[in-house]
């Protein structure tokens, strides 16, 4: 769920820069009606992320509390500038919910250069708000997101600030400010043609970049504790191992667009990779607000699954859902294997997966 296109930062590495701060928004009551309809027909979880900064949405707290009353798992990805608004709703979040702050730096100097906040705020101030959220809800998972950038990477026709050298410092900072984990992921840019999000592997000395990343990860490892973890994302593991290509080999049909979609002020889209791209658009922003719209969205989703050729469209995408799509392909080809699947017996399944 993209709550808004408004953003109070001007991050140089933002993959959504061309859709930010547009004069378009939801009818709030129709948004709530959409969420209610989806929850009644099987929706399990909502990630509030992207398109803008969700905490600047005027009815941010109202929306989060409404979703929790619907029994949904909820996660929030924020730039941390309005941590007090997350603190205000932390009491309604459960152990299976989570909050992740996109900070990408170990020092305020690099933070300011990368994120360019439109009102004065420092990395220290943002991190100081995390223990307050933790006090409000000790069971809540709080993450520190670090997109790794290096010299030679570009987006929006601009070179971006390098932060590679601050990975270990960021891990120490995250541990010291009561984060649950820090997650490292490689920089994404936009592909020419279909505008898909892809890993930028154009650096002239890519092997040296990978060596520096491994060195920083090694320096960060001693900061791990039973209460603080260091995560290497799927994209990062593939990038370092030189196995990105295996995640770009997609089946013709992307089945995950049936299970996971993007609702934004621009409409409903089939995947976060194609947020606001015409070929990924399923319907208008209030398409799920009533029964006729819901039924049309079922038909629209079916048409797109049948007609969207992921082998072609996503040939450069390091897809996080790659293995899930191939698993479903395998089950379609071998339906007898459905009888061998085991039911998830966890008390609280992780529907985000």
HUQUI-V965241 format. One record per helix or strand of 2 or more residues. SS is the DSSP state (H for helix, E for strand). FROM is the first residue (numbers start at 1). TO is the last residue. If there is no record, write none. Layout:
BEGIN
((SS:FROM:TO) (SS:FROM:TO))
END
This chain:
BEGIN
((H:17:19) (H:28:40) (E:45:48) (H:54:56) (H:60:69) (E:73:78) (H:83:92) (E:98:102) (H:108:115) (H:123:128) (H:130:136) (E:141:148) (E:154:155) (E:158:159) (H:164:176) (E:181:186) (E:188:190) (E:197:199) (H:206:221) (E:228:232) (H:234:241) (H:244:248) (H:256:259) (E:262:264) (E:267:269) (H:272:274) (H:278:280) (E:281:283) (H:291:307) (H:310:313) (H:322:333) (H:335:340))
END
